[in-house]
Structures are given as structure tokens and as C-alpha cells.
Amino acid sequence: MTTVEITLPDQLVQEARRAGLLAPDRIEELLRERLRSDRIERLGDARKRLAADPIEPMTPGEIQAEIDAYRSQSRSAADS
């Protein structure tokens, strides 16, 4: 565990304390919710960018070439 010290305005601390938001488990919950929300937003942004400029689909031959390259690389790494 890591201890974090932050500086906040007194009035905000008083309000947060009254609302029960300064308990460690509540702060953890708030941070996790925010991180999840940010990840979802970034995913949505990526989906919009992809929809605006879609990637060309790979041909079956290109897919097979990628698989073959990966297998070859994996074999080379295992032999080392």
C-alpha cells in the first residue's frame, strides 16, 4: 500500500468529510470509478476515430502471413 498526502481547501475537506468521502475505502472506490470512466471514454474516442477512418480489412493471405511470422518468431525465441 502507498500513502498519499494531498492538499485541499478547508471547506472542501469539511464537506467531503460530512459526506463520508474521505474514508480510504470510499476514496479508493471514487478513484476506481473515475479510472473506469476514463477508460470507457478513451475507448469510445478510439471507436469514433476508427469509424471515421476505418482500417482496410486483411485478406486471408495477409492473415496467414501474420500467423506464419508469429509462429516463426515464437519458434526462434524458444530455440534461443
N, C-alpha and C positions, 0 to 999 in steps of 0.2 A: 504494500500500500504506500501511496505517496501522500504527503501532507501538502496542501496548497493554501497559501495565505493571499487573500485579496483585500483590496481597499474599496469600500463602498460608501456612498453618502449615508449619514446617520439616519435620515428619515427613511431611506430605502431599507436599511437594515431593520429598523423598528417594524415597518410594515411587513417585511418578509418574515421576521420572527413571529409576529402575530398570526401570520397565515401558515406558519409551520413549514416554511420553505427552506429554513437554514439547517434542518436536521440532515446529517450526512446521507441517509438513505434517500431523502427527498431530493437533495442536490444531485445525487447520482441518477435518480430517475429523470430529473429535468434535463441533465446533460445527455443521457442516452436517447431521450425523446427528440432532442434537438439534433443530435448527430444523425439519427434515423431520418428525420425530416429533411435534413440537408442532403443525405444520400439519395433520397427519393427525388428531390428537386433536381439534383445533378443528372440522375438517370432520365428524368423527363426532358431535360435540356438536350441530352445526348440523343434521345429518340427524335426530338424535333429536328436536330441538325442532320441526322441520318435520313429522315423523311424528306428534308429539303434537298439533300444531295446524296441519293442512295448509292451504295456500292454495287458495282456490277456483279451479278451472280457468277460464281465459279462454274466452269464446265466440269463434267465428270473427270476429264483428263487432268485438269488442274488440281482437282481434289485428290486424285490418285497420286499425282506427283508430290503433293504436300505430305501425304501419308508415307510414301516411299522415302522421302527425305527425312522425315521424323524417325522412321524405323532405322534407317541407315545411321543417323546421328546417335540414336539410342544404343545401337549395337557397338558403334565405335567407342562410346563412353563406357560401356560395360567391359569392353576388351582392354581398356586402359588400366 
